[in-house]
Amino acid sequence: MGRILIVMSAADVWERTDGSEYPTGYWAEELAAPHERFVGAGHTVDFASPGGVLQPLDRHSADPEIAGEDCARHVAHARRALGDFGPLLKLAEVSAGAYDAIVLPGGHGPVVDLFQDGDLGRLLLDADRAGKVIGAVCHGPAALLSAVDERGEWIFAGRRMAAFTDEEEQMFGTAENAPWLLASRLREAGARHEQGDPYQPFTVQDGNLFTGQNPASSAPMADAINDALAAG
């Protein structure tokens, strides 16, 4: 079967325009649901981050009033998967050639570090040029912004994609004082951003690029990636 790399942010704080700091971390469902689906399909899954730093859990993703009744299962699965894997790989030492797919979960971390991470940008450039599967969900598509080629052009400009919407950011209560809003930034960069109803599953496939709008889109995105890998 295939080998999949899940790239996590290393950020634990999101600095706001008013000078405040918003605690962040990985969103349990966005990591656990894809990992569970990938492993269930027989794939091997590795984890990497900038510097190999293990990001903390976003506490909001463990709150059933925010993340839903199934959040405890997602939290347990994510912690078990990360614990079993051990130290995360360092992005700077990872090669796209070793993987069939690269997947980018969210939490607010990607808008802090991954959107401008040079090592991730190199990885995504190599993966896209080789036609490998690239997936991103919720705030994960912010990480796609790192993929700028030698001419200074964003390689995903003109591509269809979903991501956490400005409306969802407002509903979540984090739009005010955000340095920038993800969906707006993607459109400004040239993405063809598409969206479904707030907090409902919505995914988009554009060639080798698979994206999901929000946490509820994590499992559907992973299923689509599994189908693509199975089809070869």
Long-range contacts (C-beta under 8 A, 24 or more apart in sequence): 1-41, 1-42, 1-43, 1-44, 1-229, 2-43, 2-44, 2-99, 2-100, 2-101, 2-229, 3-43, 3-44, 3-45, 3-46, 3-98, 3-99, 3-100, 4-38, 4-43, 4-44, 4-45, 4-46, 4-99, 4-100, 4-101, 4-102, 4-103, 4-225, 5-45, 5-46, 5-47, 5-48, 5-89, 5-94, 5-98, 5-99, 5-101, 5-102, 5-103, 6-31, 6-34, 6-35, 6-45, 6-46, 6-47, 6-48, 6-103, 6-104, 6-105, 7-47, 7-48, 7-49, 7-91, 7-102, 7-103, 7-104, 7-114, 7-120, 7-123, 7-143, 8-47, 8-48, 8-49, 8-54, 8-55, 8-88, 8-105, 8-109, 9-49, 9-50, 9-55, 9-107, 9-109, 9-110, 9-112, 9-113, 9-114, 9-143, 10-49, 10-50, 10-51, 10-53, 10-55, 10-109, 10-113, 11-55, 11-108, 11-109, 11-112, 11-113, 12-55, 12-56, 12-109, 13-112, 14-108, 14-109, 14-111, 14-112, 15-112, 15-179, 16-177, 16-178, 16-179, 17-177, 17-178, 17-179, 18-177, 20-177, 22-108, 22-174, 23-58, 23-59, 24-58, 24-107, 24-108, 24-109, 24-112, 25-55, 25-56, 25-57, 25-58, 25-59, 25-61, 25-107, 25-109, 26-55, 26-56, 26-57, 26-58, 26-61, 26-78, 26-105, 26-107, 26-109, 27-58, 27-60, 27-61, 27-67, 27-105, 27-106, 27-107, 27-138, 27-215, 28-57, 28-58, 28-61, 28-62, 28-67, 28-71, 28-74, 28-75, 28-77, 28-78, 29-61, 29-67, 29-68, 29-70, 29-71, 29-74, 29-215, 29-216, 29-218, 30-61, 30-105, 30-106, 30-107, 30-137, 30-138, 30-140, 30-215, 30-218, 31-74, 31-78, 31-81, 31-82, 31-105, 32-73, 32-74, 32-75, 32-77, 32-78, 32-81, 33-74, 33-218, 33-219, 33-222, 34-103, 34-105, 34-135, 34-137, 34-218, 34-219, 34-221, 34-222, 34-225, 35-77, 35-78, 35-81, 36-77, 37-219, 37-222, 37-223, 37-226, 38-103, 38-222, 38-225, 38-226, 39-81, 41-226, 41-229, 41-230, 43-100, 43-226, 43-229, 45-81, 45-85, 46-85, 46-89, 46-99, 47-81, 47-82, 47-85, 47-88, 47-89, 48-88, 48-89, 48-90, 48-91, 48-94, 49-88, 49-89, 49-90, 49-91, 50-90, 50-91, 50-113, 50-114, 50-117, 50-119, 50-120, 51-90, 51-91, 51-92, 52-87, 52-88, 52-89, 52-90, 52-91, 53-88, 54-82, 54-87, 54-88, 55-107, 55-109, 58-107, 58-108, 61-107, 61-215, 67-215, 91-117, 91-119, 91-120, 91-123, 92-119, 94-119, 94-123, 95-123, 95-126, 96-123, 96-124, 96-126, 96-127, 96-130, 96-132, 97-126, 97-130, 99-127, 99-132, 100-132, 100-133, 100-229, 101-132, 101-133, 101-134, 101-135, 101-225, 101-229, 102-127, 102-132, 102-133, 102-134, 102-135, 103-134, 103-135, 103-136, 103-137, 103-140, 103-222, 103-225, 104-134, 104-135, 104-136, 104-137, 104-140, 104-141, 104-143, 104-144, 105-136, 105-137, 105-138, 105-140, 105-218, 106-136, 106-137, 106-138, 106-139, 106-140, 106-142, 106-164, 106-215, 107-138, 107-139, 108-139, 108-174, 109-139, 110-139, 110-140, 110-141, 110-142, 110-143, 111-139, 111-142, 111-179, 111-180, 111-182, 114-142, 114-143, 114-146, 115-142, 115-143, 115-145, 115-146, 116-145, 116-146, 117-143, 117-146, 118-146, 120-146, 120-147, 121-146, 121-147, 121-148, 124-155, 125-149, 125-155, 128-155, 128-156, 128-208, 128-209, 131-208, 132-208, 133-208, 133-210, 133-225, 133-228, 133-229, 134-208, 134-209, 134-210, 135-209, 135-210, 135-211, 135-212, 135-221, 135-222, 135-225, 136-161, 136-163, 136-210, 136-211, 136-212, 137-211, 137-212, 137-213, 137-214, 137-215, 137-217, 137-218, 137-221, 138-163, 138-164, 138-212, 138-213, 138-214, 138-215, 138-217, 138-218, 139-163, 139-164, 139-182, 140-211, 141-182, 141-186, 141-211, 142-182, 142-185, 144-186, 145-185, 145-186, 145-189, 154-189, 154-190, 156-189, 156-190, 156-191, 156-209, 157-189, 157-190, 157-191, 158-190, 158-191, 158-192, 159-191, 159-192, 159-206, 159-207, 159-209, 160-191, 160-192, 160-194, 160-204, 160-206, 160-209, 161-186, 161-191, 161-192, 161-193, 161-194, 161-204, 161-206, 161-209, 161-211, 162-193, 162-194, 162-195, 162-196, 162-202, 162-203, 162-204, 162-211, 162-212, 162-213, 162-217, 163-193, 163-211, 163-213, 164-213, 164-214, 165-195, 165-198, 165-213, 167-195, 167-198, 168-198, 168-199, 168-213, 168-214, 171-198, 171-199
